[in-house]
């Protein structure tokens, strides 16, 4: 889906560029420009256009009858003929009243222009929704729905000797999650059931042999439990301690919840026992 | 066997398990030397006979194990090897613990 959107966006930009070259308008509202262009055509010979309009209307109606499958078909069409469409328009700019050209326009412009432009039919919800999102994406892309997920980099893990593991980018990850390194460390150590410490370069040294995948799994659990907000799933949260209880407070939606304290649980004795005990 | 479990110990430990709203059964793993590991099962209900459970677990997974008496956490089952998946499925199937009350720790 995202890819498709990207493609759409890219092609949309291209189209815009082409248009900007061909017509010298202020480079803002593409739909407006389109309309201008079309109007020119309309002025050229109104009778023919009206006939075309009728044809288009009929087409659209027949399409709208078919519901789902046809919608998907529309979408596909949207994606494909854009590139070729531009060329054709450049070439055959004037003979738009031609039958084929008209057809092409009706389909290809669905992307940029509103599909109901030439017609007097009702708008579909999907189309209006698409229009809103297109505008939103143009003007302020950060609001346009596609949620950017905060990506944590994969843990870099080194082996120190044979029995210890060094977690190199531990600090970076803590900073990215906005958590105290101590908290993260206690969680990791409790989950892995080992001991460890921070070394001089702020790396985490853990006793035992662990693969990066292991760290990743535990970190994922940590994020789910102590970072992600339950309500809005945003990772912008603050962990605070209020009289011996940990509370998670979301910065985005303001909701709060209590989180379980980290307990190490039972740790069996491993390794050699001293002769005395 | 059963009379062993209805001893004062059980009462003493009861407050421990009652502290949490949900009595989770924690299944942990611990690394040993080399690529060996140890699985611990903590937090089973006191009414169960640990030794009987252990016996079945051992038979099922073909591994050895013991019941360890911990001063704070009561009795804990220890098994040899990474048996986390096995133990959790076993406990659920036997109806000892519900699935949502099992917490598997470790990597």
Boltz contact constraints between the chains, C-beta under 6 A:
constraints:
  - contact:
      token1: [A, 191]
      token2: [B, 105]
      max_distance: 6.0
  - contact:
      token1: [A, 193]
      token2: [B, 28]
      max_distance: 6.0
  - contact:
      token1: [A, 193]
      token2: [B, 30]
      max_distance: 6.0
  - contact:
      token1: [A, 208]
      token2: [B, 31]
      max_distance: 6.0
  - contact:
      token1: [A, 214]
      token2: [B, 107]
      max_distance: 6.0
  - contact:
      token1: [A, 217]
      token2: [B, 107]
      max_distance: 6.0
  - contact:
      token1: [A, 218]
      token2: [B, 107]
      max_distance: 6.0
  - contact:
      token1: [A, 265]
      token2: [B, 26]
      max_distance: 6.0
  - contact:
      token1: [A, 265]
      token2: [B, 42]
      max_distance: 6.0
  - contact:
      token1: [A, 266]
      token2: [B, 40]
      max_distance: 6.0
  - contact:
      token1: [A, 266]
      token2: [B, 42]
      max_distance: 6.0
  - contact:
      token1: [A, 266]
      token2: [B, 70]
      max_distance: 6.0
  - contact:
      token1: [A, 266]
      token2: [B, 73]
      max_distance: 6.0
  - contact:
      token1: [A, 266]
      token2: [B, 76]
      max_distance: 6.0
  - contact:
      token1: [A, 268]
      token2: [B, 30]
      max_distance: 6.0
  - contact:
      token1: [A, 268]
      token2: [B, 38]
      max_distance: 6.0
  - contact:
      token1: [A, 268]
      token2: [B, 40]
      max_distance: 6.0
  - contact:
      token1: [A, 268]
      token2: [B, 78]
      max_distance: 6.0
  - contact:
      token1: [A, 270]
      token2: [B, 32]
      max_distance: 6.0
